[in-house]
């Protein structure tokens, strides 16, 4: 049985995991091609996909501050 409060964090965690999958794919592509461009693009995507998780954890603090 799922907890009712686990649903809001499911999407940010999926995006975070997708970012790390992109990072691993970029690392493999960098190894296969010898170019650093795939790793740079994957690292950028990973960083952007981490933002929703960070916002999720910062939201309670922002609500308390108001």
N, CA, C and O atoms as a GROMACS GRO file, in nm:
protein
  264
    1UNK      N    1   0.084  -0.118   0.000
    1UNK     CA    2   0.000   0.000   0.000
    1UNK      C    3   0.089   0.125   0.000
    1UNK      O    4   0.182   0.136   0.079
    2UNK      N    5   0.057   0.217  -0.090
    2UNK     CA    6   0.137   0.339  -0.099
    2UNK      C    7   0.093   0.441   0.003
    2UNK      O    8  -0.024   0.449   0.041
    3UNK      N    9   0.190   0.519   0.047
    3UNK     CA   10   0.158   0.631   0.134
    3UNK      C   11   0.098   0.742   0.050
    3UNK      O   12   0.140   0.762  -0.063
    4UNK      N   13   0.001   0.814   0.103
    4UNK     CA   14  -0.062   0.922   0.024
    4UNK      C   15   0.033   1.037  -0.006
    4UNK      O   16   0.015   1.107  -0.106
    5UNK      N   17   0.134   1.059   0.077
    5UNK     CA   18   0.225   1.170   0.052
    5UNK      C   19   0.343   1.132  -0.037
    5UNK      O   20   0.429   1.217  -0.062
    6UNK      N   21   0.350   1.007  -0.085
    6UNK     CA   22   0.461   0.966  -0.170
    6UNK      C   23   0.440   1.006  -0.316
    6UNK      O   24   0.536   1.008  -0.393
    7UNK      N   25   0.319   1.039  -0.355
    7UNK     CA   26   0.290   1.072  -0.494
    7UNK      C   27   0.359   1.199  -0.543
    7UNK      O   28   0.411   1.199  -0.654
    8UNK      N   29   0.362   1.309  -0.466
    8UNK     CA   30   0.423   1.431  -0.518
    8UNK      C   31   0.573   1.417  -0.549
    8UNK      O   32   0.625   1.490  -0.633
    9UNK      N   33   0.642   1.325  -0.484
    9UNK     CA   34   0.785   1.312  -0.507
    9UNK      C   35   0.815   1.212  -0.620
    9UNK      O   36   0.930   1.203  -0.664
   10UNK      N   37   0.716   1.138  -0.666
   10UNK     CA   38   0.740   1.036  -0.768
   10UNK      C   39   0.793   1.097  -0.898
   10UNK      O   40   0.889   1.045  -0.954
   11UNK      N   41   0.732   1.203  -0.946
   11UNK     CA   42   0.777   1.263  -1.072
   11UNK      C   43   0.918   1.323  -1.062
   11UNK      O   44   0.999   1.298  -1.151
   12UNK      N   45   0.949   1.401  -0.958
   12UNK     CA   46   1.087   1.451  -0.948
   12UNK      C   47   1.191   1.340  -0.939
   12UNK      O   48   1.301   1.353  -0.992
   13UNK      N   49   1.157   1.230  -0.871
   13UNK     CA   50   1.253   1.119  -0.862
   13UNK      C   51   1.271   1.050  -0.997
   13UNK      O   52   1.382   1.008  -1.031
   14UNK      N   53   1.163   1.039  -1.074
   14UNK     CA   54   1.175   0.979  -1.208
   14UNK      C   55   1.261   1.067  -1.298
   14UNK      O   56   1.342   1.017  -1.376
   15UNK      N   57   1.243   1.198  -1.289
   15UNK     CA   58   1.325   1.289  -1.369
   15UNK      C   59   1.471   1.283  -1.326
   15UNK      O   60   1.560   1.287  -1.411
   16UNK      N   61   1.496   1.273  -1.196
   16UNK     CA   62   1.632   1.262  -1.144
   16UNK      C   63   1.698   1.134  -1.196
   16UNK      O   64   1.814   1.136  -1.238
   17UNK      N   65   1.623   1.024  -1.194
   17UNK     CA   66   1.676   0.897  -1.244
   17UNK      C   67   1.701   0.905  -1.395
   17UNK      O   68   1.801   0.853  -1.444
   18UNK      N   69   1.612   0.971  -1.467
   18UNK     CA   70   1.631   0.986  -1.611
   18UNK      C   71   1.758   1.067  -1.641
   18UNK      O   72   1.828   1.040  -1.738
   19UNK      N   73   1.786   1.165  -1.557
   19UNK     CA   74   1.908   1.243  -1.574
   19UNK      C   75   2.032   1.159  -1.556
   19UNK      O   76   2.131   1.176  -1.627
   20UNK      N   77   2.028   1.069  -1.460
   20UNK     CA   78   2.144   0.982  -1.438
   20UNK      C   79   2.157   0.878  -1.548
   20UNK      O   80   2.268   0.837  -1.582
   21UNK      N   81   2.046   0.834  -1.603
   21UNK     CA   82   2.052   0.743  -1.718
   21UNK      C   83   2.116   0.817  -1.837
   21UNK      O   84   2.198   0.761  -1.909
   22UNK      N   85   2.077   0.942  -1.856
   22UNK     CA   86   2.138   1.022  -1.963
   22UNK      C   87   2.287   1.040  -1.939
   22UNK      O   88   2.366   1.038  -2.034
   23UNK      N   89   2.326   1.057  -1.815
   23UNK     CA   90   2.467   1.072  -1.781
   23UNK      C   91   2.546   0.945  -1.815
   23UNK      O   92   2.655   0.953  -1.870
   24UNK      N   93   2.490   0.830  -1.781
   24UNK     CA   94   2.556   0.704  -1.814
   24UNK      C   95   2.563   0.684  -1.965
   24UNK      O   96   2.664   0.636  -2.017
   25UNK      N   97   2.457   0.719  -2.035
   25UNK     CA   98   2.458   0.707  -2.182
   25UNK      C   99   2.561   0.802  -2.243
   25UNK      O  100   2.630   0.766  -2.339
   26UNK      N  101   2.572   0.920  -2.188
   26UNK     CA  102   2.672   1.015  -2.236
   26UNK      C  103   2.813   0.967  -2.211
   26UNK      O  104   2.902   0.986  -2.294
   27UNK      N  105   2.835   0.904  -2.095
   27UNK     CA  106   2.967   0.851  -2.064
   27UNK      C  107   3.003   0.737  -2.160
   27UNK      O  108   3.116   0.728  -2.207
   28UNK      N  109   2.906   0.650  -2.188
   28UNK     CA  110   2.932   0.541  -2.281
   28UNK      C  111   2.960   0.595  -2.421
   28UNK      O  112   3.051   0.548  -2.489
   29UNK      N  113   2.881   0.694  -2.464
   29UNK     CA  114   2.901   0.752  -2.596
   29UNK      C  115   3.036   0.822  -2.604
   29UNK      O  116   3.103   0.817  -2.708
   30UNK      N  117   3.077   0.887  -2.497
   30UNK     CA  118   3.207   0.952  -2.495
   30UNK      C  119   3.318   0.848  -2.510
   30UNK      O  120   3.415   0.868  -2.582
   31UNK      N  121   3.301   0.737  -2.440
   31UNK     CA  122   3.401   0.630  -2.448
   31UNK      C  123   3.404   0.571  -2.590
   31UNK      O  124   3.512   0.542  -2.642
   32UNK      N  125   3.286   0.553  -2.650
   32UNK     CA  126   3.280   0.491  -2.782
   32UNK      C  127   3.331   0.582  -2.893
   32UNK      O  128   3.392   0.534  -2.988
   33UNK      N  129   3.306   0.712  -2.882
   33UNK     CA  130   3.341   0.803  -2.991
   33UNK      C  131   3.470   0.881  -2.965
   33UNK      O  132   3.534   0.927  -3.060
   34UNK      N  133   3.508   0.895  -2.841
   34UNK     CA  134   3.626   0.974  -2.809
   34UNK      C  135   3.598   1.123  -2.802
   34UNK      O  136   3.690   1.202  -2.780
   35UNK      N  137   3.474   1.163  -2.821
   35UNK     CA  138   3.436   1.304  -2.817
   35UNK      C  139   3.380   1.337  -2.678
   35UNK      O  140   3.312   1.255  -2.617
   36UNK      N  141   3.409   1.456  -2.630
   36UNK     CA  142   3.358   1.497  -2.500
   36UNK      C  143   3.220   1.562  -2.510
   36UNK      O  144   3.156   1.587  -2.407
   37UNK      N  145   3.173   1.590  -2.630
   37UNK     CA  146   3.045   1.656  -2.649
   37UNK      C  147   2.927   1.575  -2.592
   37UNK      O  148   2.842   1.634  -2.526
   38UNK      N  149   2.919   1.443  -2.614
   38UNK     CA  150   2.806   1.368  -2.555
   38UNK      C  151   2.803   1.375  -2.403
   38UNK      O  152   2.696   1.383  -2.343
   39UNK      N  153   2.919   1.372  -2.341
   39UNK     CA  154   2.924   1.378  -2.195
   39UNK      C  155   2.884   1.517  -2.146
   39UNK      O  156   2.817   1.529  -2.043
   40UNK      N  157   2.923   1.619  -2.218
   40UNK     CA  158   2.885   1.755  -2.180
   40UNK      C  159   2.734   1.775  -2.191
   40UNK      O  160   2.672   1.834  -2.103
   41UNK      N  161   2.676   1.725  -2.298
   41UNK     CA  162   2.531   1.736  -2.315
   41UNK      C  163   2.456   1.655  -2.209
   41UNK      O  164   2.356   1.701  -2.154
   42UNK      N  165   2.506   1.535  -2.180
   42UNK     CA  166   2.442   1.451  -2.079
   42UNK      C  167   2.454   1.512  -1.939
   42UNK      O  168   2.359   1.506  -1.861
   43UNK      N  169   2.568   1.570  -1.908
   43UNK     CA  170   2.586   1.633  -1.777
   43UNK      C  171   2.493   1.753  -1.763
   43UNK      O  172   2.438   1.777  -1.655
   44UNK      N  173   2.476   1.827  -1.871
   44UNK     CA  174   2.384   1.940  -1.868
   44UNK      C  175   2.241   1.894  -1.847
   44UNK      O  176   2.167   1.952  -1.768
   45UNK      N  177   2.201   1.789  -1.917
   45UNK     CA  178   2.066   1.734  -1.900
   45UNK      C  179   2.046   1.682  -1.759
   45UNK      O  180   1.940   1.700  -1.700
   46UNK      N  181   2.147   1.616  -1.705
   46UNK     CA  182   2.138   1.563  -1.568
   46UNK      C  183   2.117   1.677  -1.468
   46UNK      O  184   2.036   1.666  -1.376
   47UNK      N  185   2.191   1.783  -1.486
   47UNK     CA  186   2.176   1.898  -1.396
   47UNK      C  187   2.037   1.959  -1.408
   47UNK      O  188   1.976   1.993  -1.306
   48UNK      N  189   1.987   1.974  -1.529
   48UNK     CA  190   1.854   2.032  -1.547
   48UNK      C  191   1.745   1.941  -1.492
   48UNK      O  192   1.644   1.990  -1.441
   49UNK      N  193   1.763   1.810  -1.501
   49UNK     CA  194   1.662   1.717  -1.451
   49UNK      C  195   1.669   1.700  -1.300
   49UNK      O  196   1.581   1.636  -1.242
   50UNK      N  197   1.771   1.754  -1.235
   50UNK     CA  198   1.781   1.751  -1.090
   50UNK      C  199   1.702   1.866  -1.026
   50UNK      O  200   1.664   1.858  -0.909
   51UNK      N  201   1.676   1.971  -1.102
   51UNK     CA  202   1.608   2.090  -1.049
   51UNK      C  203   1.472   2.060  -0.986
   51UNK      O  204   1.444   2.111  -0.878
   52UNK      N  205   1.384   1.978  -1.049
   52UNK     CA  206   1.255   1.952  -0.984
   52UNK      C  207   1.268   1.885  -0.847
   52UNK      O  208   1.188   1.912  -0.758
   53UNK      N  209   1.368   1.800  -0.830
   53UNK     CA  210   1.388   1.735  -0.701
   53UNK      C  211   1.434   1.836  -0.596
   53UNK      O  212   1.387   1.834  -0.482
   54UNK      N  213   1.524   1.924  -0.634
   54UNK     CA  214   1.571   2.028  -0.542
   54UNK      C  215   1.455   2.120  -0.504
   54UNK      O  216   1.440   2.156  -0.387
   55UNK      N  217   1.374   2.158  -0.602
   55UNK     CA  218   1.258   2.244  -0.573
   55UNK      C  219   1.160   2.174  -0.480
   55UNK      O  220   1.100   2.238  -0.393
   56UNK      N  221   1.143   2.043  -0.497
   56UNK     CA  222   1.052   1.967  -0.410
   56UNK      C  223   1.099   1.972  -0.265
   56UNK      O  224   1.018   1.988  -0.174
   57UNK      N  225   1.230   1.959  -0.244
   57UNK     CA  226   1.282   1.961  -0.107
   57UNK      C  227   1.288   2.100  -0.048
   57UNK      O  228   1.283   2.115   0.074
   58UNK      N  229   1.297   2.202  -0.132
   58UNK     CA  230   1.302   2.340  -0.081
   58UNK      C  231   1.162   2.401  -0.060
   58UNK      O  232   1.149   2.503   0.008
   59UNK      N  233   1.060   2.340  -0.117
   59UNK     CA  234   0.924   2.394  -0.107
   59UNK      C  235   0.874   2.407   0.038
   59UNK      O  236   0.816   2.511   0.070
   60UNK      N  237   0.893   2.309   0.126
   60UNK     CA  238   0.845   2.327   0.265
   60UNK      C  239   0.912   2.445   0.336
   60UNK      O  240   0.848   2.517   0.412
   61UNK      N  241   1.040   2.464   0.312
   61UNK     CA  242   1.110   2.577   0.374
   61UNK      C  243   1.057   2.709   0.321
   61UNK      O  244   1.046   2.806   0.396
   62UNK      N  245   1.025   2.714   0.192
   62UNK     CA  246   0.971   2.836   0.134
   62UNK      C  247   0.832   2.867   0.189
   62UNK      O  248   0.797   2.983   0.211
   63UNK      N  249   0.753   2.763   0.212
   63UNK     CA  250   0.619   2.784   0.270
   63UNK      C  251   0.629   2.834   0.413
   63UNK      O  252   0.548   2.917   0.455
   64UNK      N  253   0.726   2.785   0.489
   64UNK     CA  254   0.742   2.830   0.628
   64UNK      C  255   0.791   2.974   0.635
   64UNK      O  256   0.759   3.046   0.729
   65UNK      N  257   0.868   3.016   0.534
   65UNK     CA  258   0.924   3.150   0.535
   65UNK      C  259   0.817   3.256   0.509
   65UNK      O  260   0.832   3.370   0.554
   66UNK      N  261   0.712   3.221   0.438
   66UNK     CA  262   0.609   3.320   0.402
   66UNK      C  263   0.525   3.358   0.518
   66UNK      O  264   0.434   3.440   0.504
   0.00000   0.00000   0.00000
